[in-house]
Structures are given as C-alpha cells and as structure tokens.
Amino acid sequence: MNTARAAWRRLEPVHGMIYFVPEGRRRYADLGLSGRAGYFTSRSAAFGRAPAELVIATFYNFNPEFVRQAVDGAWNATTPQQVLDARYAAAGEALRRARIHELPDLDEVVALTRRAAEAACEHAQGRPLFAAHAALPWPEEPLLRLWHAQTLLREFRGDGHVACLLSEGVSGLEALILHAATGEVPVEFLKASRAWPEEEWADTQERLRKRGLLDGDALSPEGVLLRRHIEDRTDRLALPAYAALGDAGCERLAELAAPVGRAVIEAGLLKLG
C-alpha cells in the first residue's frame, strides 16, 4: 500500500498543476469563463452540462453558494466539449513548458500509469467523477495520455476519499478544517479557494473542538487518529488500480515518477496565483 501511495503522490503534480497554470485560465477565459467558472466547468465537463448541484455533490468541500455562482450560466457561454478541448490543450502546453516530454523513460511511465488507470476502470461503481472521466477517449499524444491517466487515478482516489468521509460522518467543511489543522496547506488558501463564510468556518471549527478532534487550531490526538484512519482507508480503496502493476510495477512507477513530478514543481506549475 505504501508503494502504491508513493507512486500516486510522486506523479500527482502532473495532474494537479492544471488548477494553477496560466495556460488553463487563459484558455477558459477565451471561452467566456471568468473567475472560478473555469475550474468548476473544466473539472465537471466530463459530465456534460453539469448543474451546480451535481458539482456540489461530487466536489464535496466547496461552499455550495460559491459553486452556484460560478456554474450558473456558465454553459450559456460555451459547451462541455469546448471546455474539455481547452483543458487538454492547456495541460499539454504546461507540461511541455516543464519539458516533461524530454525526460527519459517517459514511455514507461505512460505505460505503467495507463495500465493502473485502465485497471481502475474495472471498479468504477460508486465513483461518479472518476466514471465520467473514464468515459472520455484516450488522447493520442503520449504527454496527454500521461495527464489523462493520472487524472483518472486522481479522481478514482478522490471519489474513494469522499466515500470515506461520508462513512465517518465528516462533512465537506469539517474535512477542510481538519486538513487545514495538519498545517500541510496554508489555511488562508483553503479558505479563499473553498469560499466558506468566516462565521460558518469558525462555528464548524468550534464543533470539531467539542468533538475532541481539534486542540485550538491544531489536530488533537483523536483528530490525528481520525485523519490517519481516513487516509489509510482511502489508500486501500485506491489499491484496485495499482494492484494491476504488482509490487514490482508500483516500485518501478514510484521510482520513475519522482523526476517527473519534480520537473513540474521546479517549473513553477504549482505556484498559486
């Protein structure tokens, strides 16, 4: 399980950069999508003309009113296919800017990641966001095949994570606050990007303190255990994809993925703003 998680984490920057790079913002703006509409429509375009309620349900931890404001009317400006085309074009531009296509062993990375992603497709039940992306055609270009494969693996894991949160009775905002309490991501970024009102954030934070999951603004020992339990269960639910590679394949992918993810980071593709 640890090797599978390492393979996913080391390659995750290949997918995650699409939410930060200017190539994406520019292409979405060309379609008439301003502000956060580009994020919500591009990630949900695989559903077709997804209404705000479907985005709220599957994205899980965003302020619903924020999602409604971003999504309502967006599909009057463009079409899902145009948004998907823009997203893939932006991903290719950004990854080429990071010179991913020049890295050695790229073909093997693509092959291993695709094999895991295709194995995940045999376990799509209960994973709506993943299933929508899995129905999209595979790109021809190797660089975009890598991006698409890692996107599938990210959404496969993400849908499983939501299932874990639901089973533990952790709401989207509670999950966000518990994440902030780890110190792994700046709390101001999480507040700004998910757009929960300050009063609602503070009230939910206080409820988590009363439940014994927070000690001040940090995780309590009980909170640490809950977070670890949820992350471990999420990892286990993601295993059907990586089981197709076997232990040796996961170790090989983890090894080869390290310089790929590092190239994305060093090129500044994950910088905020």
Rosetta silent file (secondary structure, phi, psi, omega in degrees, C-alpha in Angstrom):
SEQUENCE: MNTARAAWRRLEPVHGMIYFVPEGRRRYADLGLSGRAGYFTSRSAAFGRAPAELVIATFYNFNPEFVRQAVDGAWNATTPQQVLDARYAAAGEALRRARIHELPDLDEVVALTRRAAEAACEHAQGRPLFAAHAALPWPEEPLLRLWHAQTLLREFRGDGHVACLLSEGVSGLEALILHAATGEVPVEFLKASRAWPEEEWADTQERLRKRGLLDGDALSPEGVLLRRHIEDRTDRLALPAYAALGDAGCERLAELAAPVGRAVIEAGLLKLG
SCORE:     score description
SCORE:     0.000 S_00000001
   1 L     0.000  -38.551 -179.623    0.000    0.000    0.000 S_00000001
   2 H   -64.847  -38.245  179.966    2.842    2.393    0.811 S_00000001
   3 H   -68.986  -39.535  177.336    4.462    1.871   -2.588 S_00000001
   4 H   -62.588  -41.959  179.020    1.175    2.466   -4.407 S_00000001
   5 H   -64.580  -39.622  179.122    0.667    5.671   -2.444 S_00000001
   6 H   -63.266  -40.945  178.943    4.201    6.803   -3.269 S_00000001
   7 H   -61.396  -43.378  179.975    3.592    6.202   -6.974 S_00000001
   8 H   -66.271  -48.855 -175.332    0.412    8.285   -6.856 S_00000001
   9 H   -63.837  -40.226 -176.747    1.846   11.145   -4.792 S_00000001
  10 H   -68.960  -28.444 -179.140    5.029   11.492   -6.854 S_00000001
  11 H   -97.090  -10.828 -176.064    3.095   11.711  -10.106 S_00000001
  12 H   -57.707  -33.416  176.913    0.172   13.765   -8.766 S_00000001
  13 H   -56.378  -26.976  178.776    1.784   17.122   -9.714 S_00000001
  14 H   -60.993  -38.608  175.794    1.312   16.081  -13.362 S_00000001
  15 H   -83.440  -49.143 -169.964   -2.442   16.291  -12.843 S_00000001
  16 H   -60.351  -25.270 -176.618   -2.660   18.911  -10.091 S_00000001
  17 H   -62.965  -23.026 -175.000   -0.832   21.620  -11.995 S_00000001
  18 H   -62.269  -21.559 -178.849   -3.862   22.145  -14.299 S_00000001
  19 H   -85.150   -3.082 -175.351   -5.611   24.055  -11.497 S_00000001
  20 L  -124.271  -24.558 -170.017   -2.819   26.622  -11.213 S_00000001
  21 L   -74.595  145.647  178.936   -1.200   27.211  -14.596 S_00000001
  22 H   -65.656  -23.537  178.474   -1.959   30.361  -16.616 S_00000001
  23 H   -58.634  -39.884  178.572   -2.465   28.239  -19.722 S_00000001
  24 H   -67.987  -50.822 -178.799   -5.713   26.962  -18.246 S_00000001
  25 H   -57.552  -40.903 -178.178   -7.005   30.331  -17.081 S_00000001
  26 H   -65.804  -44.801 -178.418   -6.222   31.875  -20.459 S_00000001
  27 H   -69.431  -36.684  177.194   -7.980   29.190  -22.475 S_00000001
  28 H   -67.804  -39.313  178.738  -11.049   29.192  -20.238 S_00000001
  29 H   -62.598  -35.698  177.693  -11.241   32.972  -20.447 S_00000001
  30 H   -62.138  -23.340  179.059  -11.174   32.691  -24.245 S_00000001
  31 L   -91.723    0.910 -179.952  -14.374   30.645  -23.922 S_00000001
  32 L    90.306   17.169 -179.632  -16.036   33.323  -21.817 S_00000001
  33 L  -103.168  113.358 -177.178  -15.444   31.649  -18.455 S_00000001
  34 L  -106.604  159.516  176.780  -14.229   34.080  -15.821 S_00000001
  35 L    58.164 -138.551 -176.353  -13.064   33.552  -12.261 S_00000001
  36 L   -78.443   -4.944  178.024  -13.685   30.134  -10.745 S_00000001
  37 H   -58.250  -34.578  179.080  -16.130   29.148  -13.504 S_00000001
  38 H   -62.665  -42.448  179.730  -13.138   27.788  -15.412 S_00000001
  39 H   -64.456  -53.190 -174.420  -12.186   25.452  -12.590 S_00000001
  40 H   -65.958  -41.510 -178.602  -15.657   24.089  -11.916 S_00000001
  41 H   -72.660  -37.345 -177.313  -16.683   23.676  -15.552 S_00000001
  42 H   -68.537  -37.599 -179.226  -13.376   22.169  -16.683 S_00000001
  43 H   -78.889  -24.820 -179.076  -13.327   19.540  -13.961 S_00000001
  44 H  -101.514   -2.796 -175.498  -17.033   18.715  -14.349 S_00000001
  45 H   -60.597  -24.126  177.781  -17.250   18.953  -18.166 S_00000001
  46 H   -63.037  -22.201  175.259  -16.903   15.175  -18.429 S_00000001
  47 H   -75.729  -14.653 -167.310  -20.456   15.009  -17.023 S_00000001
  48 L    95.452 -147.153 -179.993  -21.749   17.170  -19.853 S_00000001
  49 L   -78.838   74.271 -174.520  -23.714   20.278  -18.869 S_00000001
  50 L   -68.016  126.967  174.450  -23.437   19.523  -15.178 S_00000001
  51 L   -71.853  163.812 -177.704  -25.788   21.550  -12.969 S_00000001
  52 H   -58.052  -37.064 -176.890  -24.414   23.208   -9.873 S_00000001
  53 H   -63.914  -35.551  177.666  -25.980   20.591   -7.580 S_00000001
  54 H   -68.618  -39.404  177.058  -24.049   17.772   -9.245 S_00000001
  55 H   -64.745  -44.267  178.378  -20.798   19.736   -8.881 S_00000001
  56 H   -58.201  -44.138 -177.043  -21.581   20.458   -5.231 S_00000001
  57 H   -66.576  -42.165 -173.106  -22.244   16.771   -4.574 S_00000001
  58 H   -88.899  -27.391  178.931  -19.131   15.391   -6.276 S_00000001
  59 H   -83.176  -27.724  163.075  -16.600   18.113   -5.415 S_00000001
  60 L    79.006  -51.299 -168.398  -17.765   17.873   -1.773 S_00000001
  61 L  -109.226   16.395  176.524  -15.881   20.537    0.213 S_00000001
  62 L   -93.971  149.418  173.483  -16.723   23.804   -1.556 S_00000001
  63 L   -58.671  118.736 -176.769  -19.249   26.329   -0.266 S_00000001
  64 H   -54.321  -39.033 -179.251  -22.408   25.439   -2.245 S_00000001
  65 H   -65.165  -35.906  177.023  -23.341   29.059   -2.864 S_00000001
  66 H   -62.366  -42.820  179.077  -19.883   29.702   -4.293 S_00000001
  67 H   -64.240  -45.014 -179.681  -20.326   26.794   -6.692 S_00000001
  68 H   -59.155  -43.902 -179.261  -23.771   28.000   -7.786 S_00000001
  69 H   -63.497  -34.948 -177.742  -22.468   31.476   -8.525 S_00000001
  70 H   -78.462  -35.508 -171.998  -19.598   30.050  -10.580 S_00000001
  71 H   -91.850  -38.005 -176.185  -21.564   27.420  -12.507 S_00000001
  72 L   -58.208  122.188  179.620  -24.959   29.020  -13.093 S_00000001
  73 L    88.392  -11.989 -176.626  -24.996   30.427  -16.611 S_00000001
  74 H   -62.425  -37.557 -177.363  -21.525   29.118  -17.486 S_00000001
  75 H   -76.627   -2.749  171.149  -22.893   26.667  -20.037 S_00000001
  76 H   -77.942  -18.995 -175.942  -24.594   29.534  -21.840 S_00000001
  77 L   -92.411  -26.124 -172.728  -21.144   30.750  -22.867 S_00000001
  78 L  -155.199 -172.373  179.497  -19.595   27.506  -24.116 S_00000001
  79 L  -123.117  157.509  176.910  -20.017   23.730  -24.423 S_00000001
  80 H   -56.005  -40.884 -178.754  -18.565   20.831  -22.424 S_00000001
  81 H   -65.105  -39.918  177.893  -16.556   19.644  -25.436 S_00000001
  82 H   -62.810  -39.552  179.582  -15.014   23.082  -25.946 S_00000001
  83 H   -68.633  -42.818  177.226  -14.048   23.172  -22.278 S_00000001
  84 H   -60.703  -43.431  178.802  -12.581   19.671  -22.393 S_00000001
  85 H   -60.825  -42.124  179.935  -10.577   20.580  -25.505 S_00000001
  86 H   -64.673  -39.420 -178.887   -9.288   23.709  -23.778 S_00000001
  87 H   -65.076  -45.833  178.971   -8.322   21.728  -20.680 S_00000001
  88 H   -65.365  -40.049  178.975   -6.325   19.141  -22.620 S_00000001
  89 H   -63.070  -41.938  179.190   -4.644   21.840  -24.700 S_00000001
  90 H   -65.191  -40.888  178.789   -3.683   23.742  -21.554 S_00000001
  91 H   -61.433  -45.000  179.415   -2.338   20.573  -19.919 S_00000001
  92 H   -63.063  -44.193  179.173   -0.172   19.820  -22.941 S_00000001
  93 H   -58.869  -48.616 -175.485    1.149   23.382  -23.127 S_00000001
  94 H   -66.070  -43.767 -179.076    2.033   23.485  -19.446 S_00000001
  95 H   -67.769  -33.468  174.617    3.699   20.071  -19.343 S_00000001
  96 H   -67.880  -34.453  176.518    5.748   20.909  -22.417 S_00000001
  97 H   -61.712  -32.875  176.628    6.790   24.127  -20.669 S_00000001
  98 L   -82.814   -2.335  177.706    8.112   21.883  -17.885 S_00000001
  99 L    62.929   31.682  178.196    9.872   19.819  -20.582 S_00000001
 100 H   -60.728  -35.289 -175.968    8.242   16.613  -19.376 S_00000001
 101 H   -66.750  -13.474 -179.585    8.318   15.270  -22.928 S_00000001
 102 H   -95.440   -4.920 -176.792   12.144   15.337  -22.852 S_00000001
 103 L   -72.766  142.297  175.947   12.528   13.172  -19.757 S_00000001
 104 L   -68.690  155.164  176.874   13.995    9.689  -20.162 S_00000001
 105 L    68.667   13.680 -178.617   11.748    6.700  -19.505 S_00000001
 106 H   -60.615  -39.994 -179.037    8.617    8.736  -20.280 S_00000001
 107 H   -60.031  -38.613  179.658    7.173    5.911  -22.395 S_00000001
 108 H   -70.617  -38.874  176.693    7.482    3.511  -19.493 S_00000001
 109 H   -60.478  -45.392  179.280    5.889    5.994  -17.093 S_00000001
 110 H   -61.147  -45.292 -177.029    2.987    6.435  -19.510 S_00000001
 111 H   -63.622  -44.483 -179.531    2.569    2.679  -19.950 S_00000001
 112 H   -66.962  -43.328 -178.351    2.569    1.921  -16.211 S_00000001
 113 H   -66.649  -40.040  178.236    0.238    4.787  -15.348 S_00000001
 114 H   -65.232  -39.687  179.960   -2.174    3.863  -18.125 S_00000001
 115 H   -60.774  -42.238  178.087   -2.212    0.236  -17.001 S_00000001
 116 H   -65.685  -41.790 -179.413   -3.186    1.339  -13.487 S_00000001
 117 H   -64.908  -40.730  179.210   -5.821    3.733  -14.814 S_00000001
 118 H   -68.377  -32.518  174.923   -7.361    1.072  -17.042 S_00000001
 119 H   -65.768  -37.670  177.956   -7.465   -1.335  -14.093 S_00000001
 120 H   -60.937  -31.491 -178.706   -9.329    1.329  -12.134 S_00000001
 121 H   -64.163  -17.344  176.363  -11.961    1.381  -14.879 S_00000001
 122 H   -81.825   -1.759 -176.555  -12.980   -2.110  -13.807 S_00000001
 123 H  -134.035   44.742 -173.976  -14.008   -0.673  -10.414 S_00000001
 124 L   -82.009  -15.474 -176.541  -15.962    2.451  -11.365 S_00000001
 125 L   -57.880  133.373  179.305  -19.100    1.684   -9.377 S_00000001
 126 L    79.802    6.496 -178.023  -19.772    4.322   -6.724 S_00000001
 127 L  -126.041   78.446 -171.204  -17.183    6.708   -8.213 S_00000001
 128 H   -64.962  -43.044 -177.677  -19.148    9.207  -10.328 S_00000001
 129 H   -68.367  -40.186  175.344  -16.471   11.800  -11.038 S_00000001
 130 H   -62.193  -47.595 -175.731  -13.979    9.114  -11.980 S_00000001
 131 H   -60.240  -38.020  178.909  -16.501    7.274  -14.149 S_00000001
 132 H   -63.416  -42.402  179.232  -17.309   10.422  -16.117 S_00000001
 133 H   -72.479  -33.174  179.803  -13.629   10.991  -16.915 S_00000001
 134 H   -65.703  -22.924  179.827  -13.068    7.300  -17.641 S_00000001
 135 L   -79.833   -9.871  179.168  -15.653    7.545  -20.423 S_00000001
 136 L   -75.221  150.676  179.075  -13.563   10.127  -22.269 S_00000001
 137 L   -70.589  151.051  176.939  -11.388    8.923  -25.168 S_00000001
 138 L   -74.283  133.970  176.404   -7.675    8.407  -24.618 S_00000001
 139 L   -66.521  158.141  178.886   -5.528   11.141  -26.204 S_00000001
 140 L   -81.303  -40.610 -175.300   -3.076   10.218  -28.934 S_00000001
 141 L   -69.479  131.654 -178.895   -0.119   12.277  -27.687 S_00000001
 142 H   -54.842  -40.617 -178.924    1.955   10.426  -25.033 S_00000001
 143 H   -61.694  -40.632  179.039    2.206   13.521  -22.833 S_00000001
 144 H   -76.373  -28.774  173.842   -1.578   13.898  -22.788 S_00000001
 145 H   -63.308  -39.906  177.032   -2.053   10.170  -22.254 S_00000001
 146 H   -62.639  -45.960 -178.941    0.042   10.546  -19.108 S_00000001
 147 H   -62.768  -43.669  179.808   -2.027   13.516  -17.971 S_00000001
 148 H   -64.169  -43.199  179.754   -5.301   11.706  -18.663 S_00000001
 149 H   -61.851  -44.998  179.922   -4.140    8.555  -16.861 S_00000001
 150 H   -69.413  -30.801  174.520   -3.065   10.481  -13.784 S_00000001
 151 H   -62.983  -43.189  177.202   -6.323   12.437  -13.894 S_00000001
 152 H   -61.270  -44.590 -178.902   -8.231    9.155  -13.779 S_00000001
 153 H   -65.965  -34.861  177.964   -6.154    7.913  -10.859 S_00000001
 154 H   -67.005  -45.068 -178.698   -6.659   11.194   -9.021 S_00000001
 155 H   -72.567  -31.115  174.893  -10.443   11.131   -9.431 S_00000001
 156 H   -60.836  -48.709  178.645  -10.555    7.410   -8.601 S_00000001
 157 H   -66.986  -40.101 -177.879   -8.809    8.098   -5.326 S_00000001
 158 H   -63.093  -42.985  177.560  -10.822   11.264   -4.727 S_00000001
 159 H   -62.677  -38.498  176.013  -14.188    9.537   -5.062 S_00000001
 160 H   -64.411  -36.959  178.863  -12.998    6.901   -2.613 S_00000001
 161 H   -63.737  -43.395  177.474  -11.908    9.643   -0.216 S_00000001
 162 H   -60.495  -41.826  178.157  -15.376   11.215   -0.314 S_00000001
 163 H   -59.722  -40.700  178.237  -16.888    7.808    0.451 S_00000001
 164 H   -64.112  -44.202  179.270  -14.609    7.505    3.492 S_00000001
 165 H   -61.192  -44.173  179.195  -15.561   10.960    4.741 S_00000001
 166 H   -61.344  -42.935 -177.331  -19.250   10.176    4.371 S_00000001
 167 H   -66.801  -24.962  179.139  -18.892    6.873    6.207 S_00000001
 168 L   -95.216    2.009  179.284  -17.178    8.660    9.094 S_00000001
 169 L    69.688   30.960 -179.894  -19.784   11.426    9.220 S_00000001
 170 L  -103.067  117.046 -179.342  -17.293   14.132    8.248 S_00000001
 171 L   -73.613  171.419  179.433  -18.846   16.923    6.198 S_00000001
 172 H   -60.647  -45.268  179.944  -17.055   18.771    3.427 S_00000001
 173 H   -68.247  -39.451  177.402  -16.324   21.806    5.591 S_00000001
 174 H   -61.917  -41.723  178.266  -15.244   19.630    8.522 S_00000001
 175 H   -61.890  -39.560 -179.333  -12.856   17.746    6.236 S_00000001
 176 H   -64.428  -44.212 -179.152  -11.449   21.045    5.017 S_00000001
 177 H   -67.618  -39.125  176.857  -10.854   22.337    8.552 S_00000001
 178 H   -64.850  -36.653  175.544   -9.241   19.070    9.633 S_00000001
 179 H   -63.916  -45.807  179.340   -6.977   19.297    6.582 S_00000001
 180 H   -59.197  -35.366 -176.720   -6.082   22.886    7.464 S_00000001
 181 H   -68.936  -16.127  177.039   -5.258   21.766   11.003 S_00000001
 182 L   -74.583  -22.328 -176.701   -2.486   19.493    9.710 S_00000001
 183 L    80.870    5.615 -177.874   -0.538   22.530    8.523 S_00000001
 184 L   -73.985  -29.433 -179.950    0.129   20.846    5.172 S_00000001
 185 L  -129.586  137.304  179.712   -1.680   23.572    3.204 S_00000001
 186 L   -56.668  131.215 -176.363   -1.935   27.254    4.198 S_00000001
 187 H   -61.855  -34.048 -178.943   -5.287   27.837    5.877 S_00000001
 188 H   -66.828  -33.544  176.166   -5.810   31.109    4.013 S_00000001
 189 H   -65.875  -44.237 -179.500   -5.532   29.314    0.680 S_00000001
 190 H   -63.989  -39.574  178.504   -8.129   26.753    1.736 S_00000001
 191 H   -65.297  -44.490 -176.828  -10.472   29.472    2.959 S_00000001
 192 H   -69.435  -41.235 -174.301  -10.101   31.535   -0.208 S_00000001
 193 H   -76.818  -27.033 -179.183  -10.356   28.632   -2.660 S_00000001
 194 H  -100.682  -15.298  167.593  -13.371   26.969   -0.992 S_00000001
 195 L    60.858   37.525  173.842  -15.076   30.281   -0.083 S_00000001
 196 L   -80.282  139.305  177.117  -16.794   29.321    3.152 S_00000001
 197 L   -58.898  144.235 -176.765  -18.021   32.323    5.188 S_00000001
 198 H   -57.913  -39.447 -178.785  -15.750   33.100    8.130 S_00000001
 199 H   -64.995  -41.873  179.709  -18.584   32.710   10.635 S_00000001
 200 H   -67.829  -38.086  175.553  -19.502   29.263    9.324 S_00000001
 201 H   -59.411  -48.920 -177.171  -15.829   28.228    9.353 S_00000001
 202 H   -64.548  -40.969  179.632  -15.456   29.378   12.974 S_00000001
 203 H   -63.922  -41.779 -179.774  -18.689   27.668   14.104 S_00000001
 204 H   -68.751  -38.106  177.046  -17.663   24.379   12.481 S_00000001
 205 H   -60.242  -41.167  179.776  -14.186   24.658   13.964 S_00000001
 206 H   -66.396  -38.564  177.224  -15.734   25.045   17.410 S_00000001
 207 H   -62.583  -37.949  178.376  -17.904   21.959   16.888 S_00000001
 208 H   -67.951  -32.577  175.262  -14.789   19.971   15.991 S_00000001
 209 H   -65.388  -42.622 -179.386  -13.134   21.181   19.203 S_00000001
 210 H   -66.437  -28.710  177.028  -16.156   19.992   21.203 S_00000001
 211 L   -79.416   -5.106  178.648  -15.916   16.623   19.466 S_00000001
 212 L    82.693   14.511 -177.463  -12.318   16.394   20.635 S_00000001
 213 L   -94.675  -15.712  177.469  -10.840   16.459   17.117 S_00000001
 214 E  -125.118  145.900  171.888   -9.135   19.841   17.427 S_00000001
 215 E  -121.397   97.527 -169.918   -6.887   21.314   20.088 S_00000001
 216 L    70.405 -124.984  176.676   -7.035   25.015   19.364 S_00000001
 217 L   -98.676   -0.444 -177.341   -6.361   25.284   15.644 S_00000001
 218 E  -104.974  163.836  175.780   -4.334   22.064   15.507 S_00000001
 219 E   -67.783  136.737  170.223   -5.380   18.434   15.405 S_00000001
 220 L   -78.768  170.666  174.676   -5.864   16.765   18.759 S_00000001
 221 H   -54.871  -39.151  177.346   -4.533   13.215   19.225 S_00000001
 222 H   -65.645  -37.626  177.834   -8.050   11.986   18.381 S_00000001
 223 H   -65.929  -38.803  177.437   -8.061   14.175   15.271 S_00000001
 224 H   -61.909  -43.885 -179.843   -4.718   12.768   14.176 S_00000001
 225 H   -64.176  -41.005  179.313   -6.067    9.232   14.533 S_00000001
 226 H   -64.827  -45.510  178.959   -9.218   10.053   12.549 S_00000001
 227 H   -59.960  -44.280 -179.804   -7.247   11.684    9.749 S_00000001
 228 H   -63.807  -40.738  178.678   -4.870    8.722    9.596 S_00000001
 229 H   -61.591  -45.332 -179.478   -7.780    6.290    9.560 S_00000001
 230 H   -65.962  -42.703 -179.936   -9.467    8.122    6.676 S_00000001
 231 H   -66.156  -39.892  178.753   -6.239    8.405    4.674 S_00000001
 232 H   -65.271  -41.693  178.211   -5.431    4.718    5.210 S_00000001
 233 H   -65.573  -38.999  177.364   -8.934    3.687    4.105 S_00000001
 234 H   -61.018  -43.864  177.460   -8.634    5.969    1.084 S_00000001
 235 H   -59.503  -43.266 -179.128   -5.350    4.294    0.178 S_00000001
 236 H   -64.632  -39.133  179.034   -6.944    0.842    0.478 S_00000001
 237 H   -68.463  -22.510  178.644   -9.842    1.863   -1.756 S_00000001
 238 H   -84.375  -11.017 -173.366   -7.338    3.065   -4.380 S_00000001
 239 H   -62.683  -31.644 -179.896   -5.477   -0.253   -4.436 S_00000001
 240 H   -54.890  -30.384  177.584   -7.526   -1.952   -7.206 S_00000001
 241 H   -69.614  -47.648 -172.640   -5.850    0.370   -9.713 S_00000001
 242 H   -82.635  -17.316  176.730   -2.300   -0.278   -8.560 S_00000001
 243 H   -60.648  -26.923  179.290   -2.763   -3.991   -7.908 S_00000001
 244 H   -63.656  -24.254 -178.764   -2.598   -4.423  -11.677 S_00000001
 245 H   -87.190  -20.698 -174.030    1.064   -3.367  -11.539 S_00000001
 246 H    72.871  171.481 -178.356    2.064   -5.697   -8.727 S_00000001
 247 H   -61.775  -43.347 -177.910    4.610   -4.726   -6.109 S_00000001
 248 H   -65.281  -40.637  179.421    7.469   -4.542   -8.602 S_00000001
 249 H   -65.831  -39.617  177.485    5.469   -2.387  -11.002 S_00000001
 250 H   -64.604  -41.448  178.297    4.440    0.003   -8.232 S_00000001
 251 H   -63.666  -41.041  179.127    8.046    0.294   -7.083 S_00000001
 252 H   -65.643  -43.307  178.913    9.169    0.967  -10.640 S_00000001
 253 H   -65.016  -41.940  178.105    6.483    3.601  -11.187 S_00000001
 254 H   -59.466  -39.947  179.038    7.310    5.288   -7.879 S_00000001
 255 H   -65.287  -47.873 -176.218   10.971    5.398   -8.933 S_00000001
 256 H   -74.757  -25.682 -176.890   10.285    6.791  -12.408 S_00000001
 257 H   -73.753  -25.973 -175.321    7.587    9.202  -11.236 S_00000001
 258 H   -56.036  -52.366  179.862    9.887   11.119   -8.893 S_00000001
 259 H   -68.263  -25.233  178.524   11.758   13.132  -11.576 S_00000001
 260 H   -69.430  -51.041  177.805    8.508   13.729  -13.489 S_00000001
 261 H   -62.132  -37.760 -179.768    6.725   15.246  -10.508 S_00000001
 262 H   -65.273  -36.754  179.461    9.853   17.160   -9.546 S_00000001
 263 H   -64.705  -37.802  177.223   10.074   18.701  -13.033 S_00000001
 264 H   -62.476  -45.632 -177.842    6.508   20.016  -12.698 S_00000001
 265 H   -66.828  -45.246 -177.284    7.303   21.590   -9.343 S_00000001
 266 H   -67.232  -25.593  176.774   10.635   23.064  -10.427 S_00000001
 267 L   -79.441   -4.071  177.285    8.987   24.631  -13.492 S_00000001
 268 L    79.189   20.946 -175.708    6.655   26.501  -11.137 S_00000001
 269 L   -75.037  -12.972  179.782    3.479   24.884  -12.450 S_00000001
 270 L  -104.920   10.794 -179.769    2.032   24.559   -8.950 S_00000001
 271 L   -70.720  139.771  178.410    2.558   28.154   -7.881 S_00000001
 272 L   -74.459  148.252  174.872   -0.507   29.959   -6.586 S_00000001
 273 L    86.043    0.000    0.000   -1.819   32.985   -8.436 S_00000001
